[in-house]
Amino acid sequence: MKYPVFKDLILFENDDFIIINKPPFLATLEDRTPQSTNILRLARQYHEDAQACHRLDKETSGTLALAKNNEAYRHLSMQFEHRQVTKLYHAVAWGSHDFQDLLVDKAIQPGLKGTAKLSRSGKSAETYFTTLEKYSQHTLLACKPITGRMHQIRLHLAFLKAPIVGDTLYKGEHVYLSSLKRKFNLKKEEEEQPFIKRFALHSSQLGFTSLSGEPILVEAPYPKDFQVLLKMLRQYS
């Protein structure tokens, strides 16, 4: 893949923090993919002392905070630990749902090979869900995680029978034009591609307190694939 210019990703920057709009398909930290880069490596080419204060799944896009120094890193890490960070995600889910500050309180246990599962013996996990837009077969949701467990939003939505579009790990199928448009004809020997080739989850907002006590709240616009998915769902709903 073509790697982005790190400076072009920056949404907010001061003496202590950089907040970027992370593109999909780029890991926050080093992963198992050989000869691939990651956000932290790109960040350190821009600012050599950069540290990632949290991480997003490789396929998830949106707000990601990096610290420029150790004091800033500790400061934000403590806010994450004490659940003082505001996190808001947008997800496109299968099914037509009316959620209004619906709380899912289901513990999560990490599994094997990068998976997780709901389990009473796992760690407590809480997420609030609110419907933003409804389409004929799908729903755009605001997801507010209180805790930060592995695959938390994805598992909680699967529990609600509202799996995220494209999240094949947790029963979320892809969306194709043929499933939305009547009399859709695919050319012979042509394979139809989904609107979005990943699970449709975007970190929309991130809020925390700076070292001086000032509130910081940053919002990330949707990447192109997420925009295209919503445009098609609105058009054919």
C-alpha positions as CSV (number, residue, x, y, z in Angstrom):
1,M,0.0,0.0,0.0
2,K,1.0,3.6,-0.5
3,Y,1.9,5.1,2.9
4,P,0.5,8.5,3.8
5,V,2.5,11.6,4.6
6,F,2.3,11.8,8.4
7,K,1.9,15.6,8.4
8,D,-1.2,15.3,6.2
9,L,-2.9,13.1,8.9
10,I,-2.5,15.7,11.7
11,L,-5.8,17.1,13.1
12,F,-4.4,18.8,16.2
13,E,-0.9,19.5,17.5
14,N,0.6,21.4,20.5
15,D,3.9,21.2,22.4
16,D,2.8,17.9,24.0
17,F,0.4,16.0,21.8
18,I,-0.3,15.1,18.2
19,I,-3.8,13.9,17.2
20,I,-4.1,12.3,13.8
21,N,-6.9,10.9,11.6
22,K,-5.6,7.3,11.3
23,P,-6.2,5.8,7.8
24,P,-7.6,2.3,7.7
25,F,-5.3,-0.7,6.9
26,L,-2.3,0.8,8.9
27,A,-1.4,-0.6,12.3
28,T,-0.8,1.7,15.2
29,L,2.2,-0.3,16.4
30,E,4.4,-3.0,14.8
31,D,2.3,-6.1,13.9
32,R,3.1,-9.5,12.3
33,T,3.1,-8.2,8.7
34,P,6.7,-8.4,7.4
35,Q,8.3,-5.3,5.9
36,S,5.3,-3.1,6.7
37,T,5.3,0.3,8.4
38,N,3.0,1.6,11.1
39,I,1.7,4.8,12.6
40,L,4.4,5.0,15.3
41,R,7.2,4.6,12.8
42,L,5.8,7.3,10.6
43,A,5.2,9.6,13.7
44,R,8.9,9.2,14.8
45,Q,10.1,10.4,11.4
46,Y,8.1,13.5,12.1
47,H,8.9,13.8,15.9
48,E,11.6,11.4,17.2
49,D,10.2,11.1,20.7
50,A,6.6,10.3,19.7
51,Q,4.7,7.7,21.6
52,A,1.3,6.2,20.9
53,C,-1.0,6.8,23.9
54,H,-3.5,4.1,22.8
55,R,-4.1,2.0,19.7
56,L,-6.8,1.4,17.1
57,D,-7.4,-1.9,15.3
58,K,-5.6,-1.9,12.0
59,E,-8.8,-1.6,10.0
60,T,-10.3,1.1,12.2
61,S,-9.9,4.7,11.1
62,G,-10.1,8.0,13.0
63,T,-8.7,9.9,16.0
64,L,-5.5,8.6,17.5
65,A,-3.4,10.5,20.1
66,L,0.4,10.5,20.3
67,A,2.5,12.1,23.0
68,K,5.6,14.2,22.2
69,N,7.3,13.6,25.6
70,N,7.3,11.3,28.6
71,E,5.3,13.7,30.8
72,A,2.5,14.0,28.2
73,Y,2.5,10.2,27.7
74,R,2.1,9.6,31.4
75,H,-0.5,12.3,31.7
76,L,-2.8,10.9,29.0
77,S,-2.2,7.3,30.0
78,M,-3.5,8.1,33.5
79,Q,-6.6,9.6,32.0
80,F,-7.2,6.4,29.9
81,E,-6.7,4.3,33.0
82,H,-9.2,6.3,35.1
83,R,-11.7,6.4,32.2
84,Q,-11.5,10.2,31.9
85,V,-11.0,10.2,28.1
86,T,-14.0,10.8,25.9
87,K,-14.2,8.3,23.0
88,L,-16.9,8.3,20.4
89,Y,-17.0,5.9,17.4
90,H,-19.3,5.6,14.5
91,A,-20.2,2.2,13.1
92,V,-22.4,1.0,10.3
93,A,-24.3,-2.1,11.5
94,W,-26.5,-4.7,9.9
95,G,-30.2,-4.4,10.6
96,S,-32.6,-1.5,11.4
97,H,-32.2,-0.5,15.0
98,D,-33.6,2.1,17.4
99,F,-31.0,2.5,20.2
100,Q,-31.1,5.5,22.5
101,D,-28.2,5.5,25.0
102,L,-28.5,1.7,25.2
103,L,-25.9,0.2,27.6
104,V,-24.3,-3.1,26.9
105,D,-22.5,-4.4,30.0
106,K,-20.9,-7.7,28.9
107,A,-17.4,-8.8,30.1
108,I,-14.8,-9.6,27.4
109,Q,-12.0,-12.2,27.5
110,P,-9.2,-12.2,24.9
111,G,-9.0,-15.3,22.8
112,L,-6.5,-16.9,20.5
113,K,-5.0,-15.4,17.3
114,G,-6.2,-11.9,17.8
115,T,-9.8,-12.7,18.7
116,A,-11.9,-12.1,21.8
117,K,-15.2,-13.3,23.2
118,L,-17.9,-12.4,25.7
119,S,-17.3,-14.3,28.9
120,R,-18.4,-13.9,32.5
121,S,-14.8,-14.7,33.5
122,G,-13.5,-11.8,31.4
123,K,-12.9,-8.2,32.3
124,S,-15.9,-5.8,32.6
125,A,-16.8,-4.0,29.4
126,E,-19.4,-1.2,28.9
127,T,-20.5,0.5,25.8
128,Y,-23.4,2.9,25.0
129,F,-25.1,2.9,21.6
130,T,-27.3,5.5,19.9
131,T,-28.9,5.4,16.5
132,L,-27.8,8.3,14.2
133,E,-29.4,7.2,10.9
134,K,-31.5,4.3,9.7
135,Y,-31.6,2.8,6.3
136,S,-33.6,-0.1,4.9
137,Q,-31.2,-2.9,6.0
138,H,-28.5,-1.0,8.0
139,T,-28.0,1.6,10.8
140,L,-25.4,4.2,11.4
141,L,-24.6,4.1,15.2
142,A,-22.8,6.3,17.7
143,C,-20.8,4.0,20.0
144,K,-19.4,5.3,23.3
145,P,-17.1,2.8,25.0
146,I,-16.6,3.4,28.8
147,T,-13.9,0.7,29.1
148,G,-11.3,-0.2,26.5
149,R,-11.3,-3.9,26.0
150,M,-10.2,-5.8,22.9
151,H,-12.8,-5.7,20.0
152,Q,-15.3,-4.2,22.5
153,I,-17.6,-2.3,20.2
154,R,-17.5,-5.2,17.6
155,L,-18.4,-7.8,20.2
156,H,-21.1,-5.8,21.9
157,L,-22.8,-5.0,18.5
158,A,-22.6,-8.7,17.6
159,F,-24.4,-9.4,20.9
160,L,-27.1,-6.9,19.9
161,K,-27.5,-8.8,16.6
162,A,-26.2,-5.7,14.9
163,P,-22.8,-6.8,13.6
164,I,-20.7,-4.2,11.9
165,V,-20.7,-4.2,8.1
166,G,-17.6,-6.0,6.9
167,D,-16.7,-7.5,10.3
168,T,-16.6,-11.1,9.1
169,L,-14.9,-12.2,12.3
170,Y,-18.0,-11.4,14.3
171,K,-20.8,-12.3,11.7
172,G,-20.9,-8.9,9.9
173,E,-21.2,-9.5,6.1
174,H,-20.0,-7.1,3.4
175,V,-22.4,-4.8,1.5
176,Y,-22.5,-5.0,-2.3
177,L,-24.4,-2.9,-4.8
178,S,-26.3,-6.0,-6.0
179,S,-27.9,-6.3,-2.5
180,L,-29.2,-2.7,-2.7
181,K,-29.9,-2.0,-6.3
182,R,-32.7,-3.8,-8.2
183,K,-31.9,-5.2,-11.6
184,F,-28.2,-5.0,-10.9
185,N,-26.3,-6.8,-13.6
186,L,-22.6,-7.7,-13.2
187,K,-20.5,-8.1,-16.3
188,K,-19.4,-11.6,-17.1
189,E,-16.2,-12.7,-15.5
190,E,-16.2,-9.7,-13.3
191,E,-16.1,-10.2,-9.5
192,E,-18.2,-7.7,-7.5
193,Q,-16.4,-5.7,-4.9
194,P,-17.9,-4.5,-1.6
195,F,-18.3,-0.8,-0.9
196,I,-15.9,-1.0,2.0
197,K,-13.2,-3.7,2.2
198,R,-12.9,-3.6,6.0
199,F,-15.2,-3.4,9.0
200,A,-17.1,-0.1,9.0
201,L,-15.8,1.4,12.3
202,H,-14.4,5.0,12.7
203,S,-13.1,6.8,15.8
204,S,-15.0,10.0,15.4
205,Q,-14.1,12.0,18.5
206,L,-11.4,12.0,21.1
207,G,-11.4,14.3,24.2
208,F,-9.0,14.7,27.1
209,T,-7.4,17.3,29.3
210,S,-4.0,18.9,28.4
211,L,-1.1,19.2,30.9
212,S,-2.3,22.8,31.6
213,G,-5.8,21.6,32.4
214,E,-7.4,22.8,29.2
215,P,-9.9,20.5,27.5
216,I,-9.0,19.1,24.1
217,L,-11.7,17.7,21.8
218,V,-10.9,16.6,18.3
219,E,-13.2,15.3,15.6
220,A,-12.0,13.2,12.6
221,P,-13.9,13.3,9.2
222,Y,-14.8,10.0,7.6
223,P,-12.3,8.4,5.2
224,K,-13.4,7.9,1.6
225,D,-14.5,4.3,1.9
226,F,-16.8,5.1,4.8
227,Q,-18.2,8.1,3.0
228,V,-19.0,5.9,-0.1
229,L,-20.7,3.3,2.0
230,L,-23.0,5.9,3.6
231,K,-23.7,7.6,0.3
232,M,-24.8,4.3,-1.3
233,L,-27.0,3.3,1.7
234,R,-28.7,6.7,1.7
235,Q,-29.2,6.6,-2.1
236,Y,-30.8,3.1,-2.2
237,S,-32.6,3.2,1.2
